Amino acid sequence: MKEIKRMLLISRMERDSPKVFHYGASLARKLGADLYVMHAVHNPFGLEGWNVPVPNLAEEYKKLLEDTHRQLVSMIAGEKQQGIKITEIVATGEPAREILKAVKEHQIDVLIMAAHSEGKLEHMLFGRNQDEIIRKLPCSVLLVKSGTE
Protein backbone atom coordinates (compact mmCIF):
# COMPACT_ATOMS: atom_id res chain seq x y z
CA MET A 1 0.00 0.00 0.00
CA LYS A 2 1.26 3.46 -0.88
CA GLU A 3 2.11 5.71 2.07
CA ILE A 4 -0.17 8.72 2.48
CA LYS A 5 2.01 11.82 2.69
CA ARG A 6 -0.18 14.56 1.20
CA MET A 7 -3.93 15.01 1.41
CA LEU A 8 -6.05 17.61 -0.34
CA LEU A 9 -9.27 18.65 1.36
CA ILE A 10 -11.86 20.43 -0.77
CA SER A 11 -13.77 23.14 1.05
CA ARG A 12 -17.12 23.95 -0.51
CA MET A 13 -20.05 26.14 0.47
CA GLU A 14 -22.03 23.51 2.32
CA ARG A 15 -23.22 22.74 5.78
CA ASP A 16 -20.88 19.74 6.02
CA SER A 17 -17.65 21.72 5.41
CA PRO A 18 -16.63 21.71 9.10
CA LYS A 19 -17.21 17.95 9.32
CA VAL A 20 -15.13 17.35 6.18
CA PHE A 21 -12.38 19.58 7.55
CA HIS A 22 -12.29 17.74 10.88
CA TYR A 23 -12.07 14.36 9.12
CA GLY A 24 -9.13 15.62 7.06
CA ALA A 25 -7.34 17.21 10.02
CA SER A 26 -7.83 14.11 12.18
CA LEU A 27 -6.52 11.82 9.46
CA ALA A 28 -3.54 14.12 8.75
CA ARG A 29 -2.69 14.18 12.45
CA LYS A 30 -2.84 10.37 12.78
CA LEU A 31 -0.83 9.70 9.62
CA GLY A 32 1.65 12.57 10.03
CA ALA A 33 0.63 13.74 6.56
CA ASP A 34 0.63 17.25 5.11
CA LEU A 35 -2.85 18.68 4.65
CA TYR A 36 -3.67 20.99 1.77
CA VAL A 37 -6.99 22.80 2.08
CA MET A 38 -8.39 24.11 -1.18
CA HIS A 39 -11.23 26.50 -1.77
CA ALA A 40 -12.06 26.62 -5.48
CA VAL A 41 -13.74 29.95 -6.14
CA HIS A 42 -16.04 29.72 -9.12
CA ASN A 43 -17.88 32.77 -10.42
CA PRO A 44 -20.80 31.53 -12.52
CA PHE A 45 -22.19 35.06 -12.71
CA GLY A 46 -19.27 36.17 -14.88
CA LEU A 47 -20.19 33.60 -17.53
CA GLU A 48 -22.03 34.55 -20.67
CA GLY A 49 -25.47 33.13 -21.25
CA TRP A 50 -27.21 34.36 -18.11
CA ASN A 51 -30.36 35.97 -19.46
CA VAL A 52 -32.17 36.50 -16.17
CA PRO A 53 -31.42 39.18 -13.58
CA VAL A 54 -29.23 37.63 -10.87
CA PRO A 55 -28.11 40.46 -8.57
CA ASN A 56 -29.64 38.83 -5.47
CA LEU A 57 -28.12 35.45 -6.33
CA ALA A 58 -24.73 37.06 -6.97
CA GLU A 59 -24.83 38.83 -3.60
CA GLU A 60 -25.96 35.67 -1.79
CA TYR A 61 -23.14 33.74 -3.46
CA LYS A 62 -20.57 36.39 -2.47
CA LYS A 63 -21.74 36.34 1.15
CA LEU A 64 -21.66 32.54 1.20
CA LEU A 65 -18.04 32.58 -0.07
CA GLU A 66 -17.00 35.13 2.55
CA ASP A 67 -18.68 33.24 5.40
CA THR A 68 -17.20 29.91 4.30
CA HIS A 69 -13.71 31.39 3.98
CA ARG A 70 -13.92 33.04 7.41
CA GLN A 71 -14.98 29.74 9.00
CA LEU A 72 -12.24 27.85 7.16
CA VAL A 73 -9.52 30.29 8.26
CA SER A 74 -10.62 29.87 11.88
CA MET A 75 -10.55 26.06 11.68
CA ILE A 76 -7.14 26.06 9.97
CA ALA A 77 -5.66 28.36 12.63
CA GLY A 78 -6.84 26.01 15.38
CA GLU A 79 -5.32 22.95 13.73
CA LYS A 80 -2.02 24.73 12.97
CA GLN A 81 -1.71 25.51 16.68
CA GLN A 82 -1.87 21.76 17.28
CA GLY A 83 1.09 21.21 14.94
CA ILE A 84 -0.52 20.03 11.71
CA LYS A 85 1.20 21.31 8.57
CA ILE A 86 -1.58 22.92 6.53
CA THR A 87 -1.19 24.69 3.22
CA GLU A 88 -4.09 26.82 2.03
CA ILE A 89 -4.90 26.96 -1.68
CA VAL A 90 -7.38 29.41 -3.16
CA ALA A 91 -8.02 28.77 -6.84
CA THR A 92 -10.23 30.79 -9.13
CA GLY A 93 -11.81 29.03 -12.06
CA GLU A 94 -13.81 25.98 -12.98
CA PRO A 95 -13.68 23.79 -9.83
CA ALA A 96 -13.07 20.37 -11.44
CA ARG A 97 -10.18 21.70 -13.52
CA GLU A 98 -8.61 23.56 -10.57
CA ILE A 99 -8.89 20.55 -8.25
CA LEU A 100 -7.32 18.17 -10.77
CA LYS A 101 -4.54 20.69 -11.37
CA ALA A 102 -3.81 20.96 -7.61
CA VAL A 103 -3.79 17.15 -7.19
CA LYS A 104 -1.12 16.82 -9.88
CA GLU A 105 0.86 19.92 -8.86
CA HIS A 106 1.13 18.94 -5.18
CA GLN A 107 1.40 15.17 -5.77
CA ILE A 108 -1.65 14.46 -3.63
CA ASP A 109 -2.18 10.90 -2.36
CA VAL A 110 -5.77 11.27 -1.10
CA LEU A 111 -8.52 13.77 -1.93
CA ILE A 112 -11.09 14.45 0.82
CA MET A 113 -14.47 15.97 0.01
CA ALA A 114 -18.13 15.88 1.00
CA ALA A 115 -20.34 13.19 -0.50
CA HIS A 116 -22.89 15.06 -2.64
CA SER A 117 -24.61 17.07 0.06
CA GLU A 118 -24.65 20.46 -1.60
CA GLY A 119 -27.54 22.83 -1.17
CA LYS A 120 -29.77 24.03 -3.99
CA LEU A 121 -27.65 27.10 -4.75
CA GLU A 122 -24.40 25.12 -4.81
CA HIS A 123 -25.95 22.41 -6.99
CA MET A 124 -27.08 25.03 -9.48
CA LEU A 125 -23.66 26.71 -9.50
CA PHE A 126 -21.41 23.63 -9.48
CA GLY A 127 -23.61 21.01 -11.11
CA ARG A 128 -22.16 17.52 -11.12
CA ASN A 129 -18.46 18.43 -10.95
CA GLN A 130 -17.90 15.85 -8.22
CA ASP A 131 -18.55 12.96 -10.64
CA GLU A 132 -16.15 14.45 -13.18
CA ILE A 133 -13.45 14.98 -10.54
CA ILE A 134 -13.66 11.42 -9.22
CA ARG A 135 -13.48 9.86 -12.71
CA LYS A 136 -10.34 11.80 -13.63
CA LEU A 137 -8.37 11.64 -10.36
CA PRO A 138 -4.99 9.89 -10.27
CA CYS A 139 -5.34 9.38 -6.47
CA SER A 140 -7.72 7.83 -3.97
CA VAL A 141 -10.79 9.66 -2.65
CA LEU A 142 -12.37 9.87 0.79
CA LEU A 143 -15.99 10.98 0.61
CA VAL A 144 -17.37 12.24 3.92
CA LYS A 145 -21.06 11.50 4.41
CA SER A 146 -23.44 13.98 5.99
CA GLY A 147 -24.32 13.43 9.65
CA THR A 148 -28.02 13.58 8.79
CA GLU A 149 -28.10 10.55 6.52
NUKOL-170136 format. One line per 10 residues: number of its first residue (from 0); their letters; for each residue x, y, z of N, C-alpha, C. Coordinates in Angstrom, 3 decimals, m for minus. Each point is the difference from the previous one (the first is absolute). Layout:
<nodes>
NUM> a> X Y Z X Y Z X Y Z; ...
</nodes>
This chain:
<nodes>
0> mkeikrmlli> 0.841 m1.181 0.000 m0.841 1.181 0.000 0.888 1.247 0.000; m0.369 0.964 m0.779 0.737 1.251 m0.098 m0.182 0.829 1.281; 1.104 0.578 0.464 m0.065 0.841 1.200 m0.713 1.314 m0.319; m0.839 0.444 0.918 m0.732 1.253 m0.192 0.812 1.127 0.627; 0.535 0.867 m0.873 0.837 1.108 0.460 m0.683 1.353 m0.172; m0.857 0.101 m1.021 m0.653 1.284 m0.301 m1.481 m0.229 m0.285; m0.821 0.781 0.698 m1.446 m0.099 m0.193 m0.536 1.370 m0.405; m0.949 m0.017 m0.908 m0.640 1.243 m0.445 m1.457 m0.039 0.418; m0.392 0.964 0.813 m1.366 0.113 0.470 m0.688 1.109 m0.797; m1.154 m0.304 m0.548 m0.752 0.979 m0.782 m1.051 0.637 0.889
10> srmerdspkv> 0.111 1.315 0.157 m0.972 0.759 0.776 m1.019 0.572 m0.972; m1.273 m0.302 0.259 m1.059 0.533 m0.849 m1.022 0.698 0.879; m0.909 0.707 m0.623 m0.998 0.786 0.728 m1.153 m0.890 0.463; 0.239 m0.841 0.950 m1.060 m0.894 0.435 0.020 m0.170 1.500; m1.087 m0.474 0.513 m0.126 m0.133 1.448 0.961 m1.032 0.566; 0.488 m0.921 m0.809 0.896 m1.046 0.481 1.477 0.375 m0.085; 0.341 1.218 m0.414 1.411 0.390 m0.116 0.783 m0.185 1.298; m0.527 0.402 1.160 0.760 m0.226 1.239 0.248 m1.488 0.269; m0.983 m0.840 m0.269 0.154 m1.431 0.215 1.085 m0.560 m0.920; m0.009 0.410 m1.255 1.010 m0.447 m0.965 1.380 0.457 0.460
20> fhygaslark> 0.091 1.243 0.444 1.280 0.530 0.466 0.517 m0.804 1.191; m0.859 m0.310 0.945 0.428 m0.733 1.190 0.427 m1.432 m0.339; m0.656 m0.633 m0.958 0.443 m1.313 m0.463 1.416 0.106 m0.559; 0.217 0.977 m0.870 1.311 0.175 m0.626 1.086 0.313 1.015; m0.284 0.899 0.929 0.987 0.380 1.013 0.321 m1.185 0.910; m1.008 m0.748 0.394 0.202 m1.162 0.861 0.855 m1.052 m0.702; m0.303 m0.255 m1.250 0.758 m0.984 m0.768 1.444 0.471 m0.211; 0.187 1.268 m0.309 1.350 0.554 m0.193 0.803 m0.135 1.293; m0.625 0.290 1.109 0.668 m0.088 1.301 0.448 m1.448 0.273; m0.904 m0.959 m0.227 0.307 m1.405 0.285 1.058 m0.582 m0.932
30> lgadlyvmha> 0.010 0.455 m1.249 0.942 m0.541 m0.982 1.291 0.809 m0.091; 0.026 1.179 0.629 1.160 0.877 m0.129 0.122 0.557 m1.418; m1.120 0.147 m0.662 m0.024 0.470 m1.392 m0.176 1.514 m0.067; 0.425 0.575 m1.123 m0.246 1.419 m0.257 m1.428 0.144 m0.511; m0.675 1.039 0.462 m1.380 0.245 m0.414 m0.055 1.277 m0.823; m0.523 m0.111 m1.193 m0.242 1.150 m0.860 m1.502 0.241 0.027; m0.398 1.230 0.245 m1.420 0.335 0.040 m0.268 0.954 m1.155; m0.873 m0.421 m0.902 m0.259 0.778 m1.209 m1.429 0.518 m0.018; m0.100 1.274 m0.315 m1.303 0.598 m0.258 0.018 0.449 m1.458; m0.777 m0.677 m0.818 m0.075 0.343 m1.426 m1.104 1.032 m0.179
40> vhnpfglegw> 0.386 1.218 m0.314 m0.961 1.088 m0.168 m0.441 0.020 m1.451; m1.275 m0.190 m0.191 m0.585 m0.061 m1.336 m1.013 1.130 m0.108; 0.108 0.813 m1.028 m0.939 1.105 m0.172 m0.907 m0.261 m1.204; m1.105 m0.680 0.219 m0.900 m0.301 m1.112 m0.698 1.243 m0.542; 0.009 1.073 0.774 m0.703 1.211 m0.425 0.819 0.804 m1.003; 1.257 m0.364 m0.173 0.841 0.671 m0.992 m0.108 m0.678 m1.351; m0.689 m1.143 m0.048 m0.121 m0.744 m1.247 m1.058 0.612 m0.903; 0.221 m0.144 m1.288 m1.004 0.477 m0.953 m1.155 m0.990 m0.021; m1.145 0.458 m0.435 m1.140 m0.881 m0.125 m1.037 0.184 1.090; 0.301 0.761 1.031 m1.002 0.281 1.025 m0.949 1.033 m0.590
50> nvpvpnlaee> m1.253 m0.362 m0.173 m0.951 0.935 m0.586 m1.105 0.382 0.980; 0.250 m0.263 1.288 m0.952 0.418 1.022 0.739 0.893 0.986; m0.686 0.936 0.622 0.691 0.844 0.978 0.415 m0.838 1.206; 1.272 0.114 0.405 0.505 m0.821 1.094 0.685 0.795 1.110; m0.302 1.291 0.173 0.738 0.741 1.023 m0.150 m0.583 1.399; m1.194 m0.468 0.369 m0.183 m0.582 1.329 0.775 m1.302 0.145; m0.012 m0.831 m1.032 0.756 m1.241 0.024 1.493 0.283 0.100; 0.480 0.968 m0.752 1.421 0.355 0.021 0.404 0.484 1.386; m0.817 0.804 0.626 0.303 0.486 1.352 m0.031 m1.132 1.022; m0.998 m0.885 m0.125 m0.095 m1.140 0.915 1.230 m0.898 m0.155
60> ykklledthr> 0.414 m0.218 m1.224 1.179 m0.818 m0.289 1.257 0.628 0.600; 0.148 1.314 m0.155 1.161 0.710 0.540 0.031 m0.124 1.525; m1.132 0.178 0.634 m0.074 m0.105 1.462 0.328 m1.426 0.454; m0.506 m0.977 m0.724 0.265 m1.397 0.319 1.500 m0.295 m0.080; 0.663 0.510 m1.044 1.450 m0.173 m0.148 0.752 0.631 1.167; m0.382 1.212 0.364 0.670 0.708 1.098 m0.187 m0.743 1.327; m1.216 m0.435 0.271 m0.275 m0.714 1.252 0.768 m1.325 0.064; 0.006 m0.731 m1.110 0.708 m1.271 m0.057 1.492 0.203 0.207; 0.556 1.011 m0.650 1.444 0.262 0.123 0.359 0.390 1.435; m0.808 0.831 0.614 0.241 0.429 1.380 0.000 m1.218 0.943
70> qlvsmiagek> m0.966 m0.877 m0.181 m0.102 m1.203 0.826 1.210 m0.910 m0.239; 0.397 m0.149 m1.248 1.134 m0.839 m0.351 1.298 0.534 0.611; 0.224 1.297 m0.075 1.200 0.616 0.568 0.071 m0.262 1.497; m1.123 0.091 0.679 m0.046 m0.251 1.439 0.350 m1.454 0.319; m0.561 m0.939 m0.757 0.279 m1.421 0.241 1.463 m0.321 m0.282; 0.548 0.564 m1.068 1.401 m0.240 m0.358 0.925 0.516 1.095; m0.280 1.197 0.499 0.833 0.592 1.063 0.029 m0.915 1.223; m1.138 m0.545 0.369 m0.071 m0.895 1.153 0.826 m1.263 m0.197; m0.057 m0.574 m1.181 0.758 m1.227 m0.270 1.500 0.280 m0.108; 0.371 1.150 m0.559 1.424 0.356 m0.096 0.606 0.138 1.394
80> qqgikiteiv> m0.783 0.512 0.941 0.484 0.128 1.376 0.290 m1.365 0.613; m0.666 m1.027 m0.516 0.223 m1.359 0.510 1.115 m0.712 m0.764; 0.665 0.714 m0.910 1.177 m0.549 m0.668 m0.213 m0.638 m1.354; m1.182 0.037 m0.551 m0.220 m0.577 m1.326 0.523 0.976 m1.050; 0.725 m0.538 m0.981 0.471 0.840 m1.106 m1.146 0.132 m1.001; m0.510 1.229 m0.130 m1.123 0.253 m0.911 0.397 1.086 m0.987; m0.233 m0.282 m1.269 0.234 0.965 m1.058 m1.357 0.377 m0.583; m0.291 1.285 m0.039 m1.260 0.468 m0.566 0.178 0.294 m1.482; m0.983 m0.414 m0.785 0.003 0.258 m1.439 m1.330 0.656 m0.348; 0.052 1.158 m0.622 m1.206 0.636 m0.513 0.166 0.068 m1.505
90> atgepareil> m0.890 m0.667 m0.717 0.084 m0.046 m1.455 m1.264 0.605 m0.591; 0.184 0.804 m1.021 m1.135 0.614 m0.678 m0.147 m0.648 m1.365; m1.179 m0.476 m0.280 m0.248 m0.632 m1.290 m0.993 m1.131 0.134; m0.081 m0.804 m1.026 m0.929 m1.121 m0.025 0.488 m1.028 1.019; m0.811 m0.335 1.013 0.456 m0.829 1.119 0.645 m1.330 m0.385; m0.607 m0.773 m0.869 0.567 m1.312 m0.355 1.405 0.163 m0.576; 0.176 0.934 m0.876 1.309 0.231 m0.628 1.036 0.437 1.040; m0.386 0.907 0.893 0.921 0.513 1.014 0.388 m1.083 1.018; m0.950 m0.838 0.356 0.281 m1.084 0.948 0.957 m1.008 m0.619; m0.268 m0.412 m1.222 0.885 m0.957 m0.681 1.407 0.577 m0.165
100> kavkehqidv> 0.080 1.269 m0.303 1.298 0.675 m0.138 0.760 m0.037 1.337; m0.678 0.299 1.105 0.638 m0.001 1.322 0.454 m1.402 0.400; m0.791 m1.013 m0.313 0.358 m1.388 0.332 1.320 m0.365 m0.673; 0.128 0.354 m1.277 1.227 m0.320 m0.736 1.169 0.857 0.475; m0.232 1.286 0.158 1.044 0.951 0.381 0.626 m0.325 1.360; m0.829 m0.401 0.962 0.469 m0.248 1.366 0.203 m1.486 0.296; m0.127 m0.836 m1.023 0.194 m1.447 0.131 m0.828 m0.575 1.160; m1.286 0.263 m0.069 m0.937 m0.404 1.052 m0.245 m1.508 m0.041; m0.027 m0.611 1.180 m0.250 m1.437 0.128 m1.480 m0.312 0.230; m0.696 0.889 0.720 m1.419 m0.204 0.311 m0.742 1.329 m0.080
110> limaahsegk> m1.132 m0.009 m0.677 m0.881 1.171 m0.074 m1.145 m0.233 0.975; m0.328 1.022 0.792 m1.088 m0.106 0.980 m1.056 1.038 m0.343; m1.242 m0.442 m0.146 m1.090 0.928 m0.321 m1.327 m0.551 0.498; m0.990 0.866 0.061 m1.340 m0.405 0.435 m0.650 m0.878 m1.059; m0.834 m0.915 0.456 m0.723 m0.899 m0.897 m1.335 0.631 m0.397; m0.026 0.654 m1.108 m1.192 0.583 m0.636 m1.076 0.537 0.924; 0.373 0.925 0.876 m1.019 0.549 0.899 m0.194 1.498 m0.211; 0.256 0.456 m1.218 m0.103 1.438 m0.232 m1.444 0.490 0.081; m0.131 1.257 0.328 m1.312 0.619 0.028 m0.462 0.345 m1.402; m1.193 0.536 m0.103 m0.573 0.318 m1.315 0.843 1.010 m0.769
120> lehmlfgrnq> 0.472 1.052 0.683 0.804 1.013 m0.679 1.305 m0.603 m0.495; 0.680 m0.778 0.845 1.264 m0.597 m0.412 m0.213 m0.983 m1.147; m1.077 m0.789 0.055 m0.263 m0.942 m1.083 m0.187 0.741 m1.320; m0.728 1.107 0.045 m0.215 0.778 m1.216 1.321 0.562 m0.523; 0.864 0.470 0.917 1.241 0.642 m0.411 1.075 m0.998 m0.421; 0.099 m1.134 0.696 1.078 m0.943 m0.261 m0.436 m1.208 m0.811; m1.293 m0.281 m0.052 m0.475 m1.139 m0.767 0.556 m1.315 0.522; 0.385 m0.850 m0.898 0.512 m1.325 0.367 1.518 m0.094 m0.161; 0.715 1.018 0.418 1.462 m0.007 m0.083 0.611 m1.138 0.790; m0.610 m0.398 1.090 0.557 m1.044 0.849 0.203 m1.282 m0.796
130> deiirklpcs> m0.979 m0.396 m0.815 0.125 m1.215 m0.814 1.171 0.113 m0.961; 0.138 1.150 m0.627 1.094 0.230 m0.950 1.351 m0.086 0.703; 0.105 0.614 1.175 1.251 m0.003 0.760 0.404 m1.430 0.342; m0.923 m0.769 0.548 0.300 m1.361 0.437 0.457 m0.867 m1.168; m0.652 0.116 m1.155 0.376 m0.805 m1.168 1.418 0.298 m0.481; 0.440 1.239 0.122 1.287 0.406 m0.567 1.169 m0.019 0.989; m0.260 m0.225 1.269 1.058 0.077 1.013 1.046 m1.105 m0.121; 1.270 0.368 0.193 1.060 m1.008 0.023 0.269 m0.522 1.421; m0.829 0.413 0.977 0.215 m0.401 1.398 m1.304 m0.549 0.582; 0.100 m0.490 1.224 m1.176 m0.516 0.701 m0.861 1.149 0.518
140> vllvksgte> m1.260 m0.317 0.339 m0.953 1.004 0.457 m0.670 m0.474 1.286; m0.120 0.935 0.949 m0.782 m0.257 1.206 m1.206 0.928 m0.052; m1.189 m0.594 m0.107 m1.234 0.782 m0.022 m0.601 m0.027 1.399; m0.235 1.164 0.558 m0.538 0.117 1.356 m1.515 0.170 m0.082; m0.719 m0.936 0.592 m1.456 0.026 m0.022 m0.532 1.016 1.004; m1.167 0.521 m0.303 m0.687 0.947 0.880 m0.427 m0.718 1.283; m0.019 0.735 1.098 m0.425 m0.569 1.274 m1.490 m0.240 0.073; m0.766 0.518 m0.966 m1.452 m0.125 0.040 m0.513 m1.196 m0.791; 0.892 m0.715 m0.663 m0.458 m1.124 m0.824 m0.039 m1.285 0.788
</nodes>
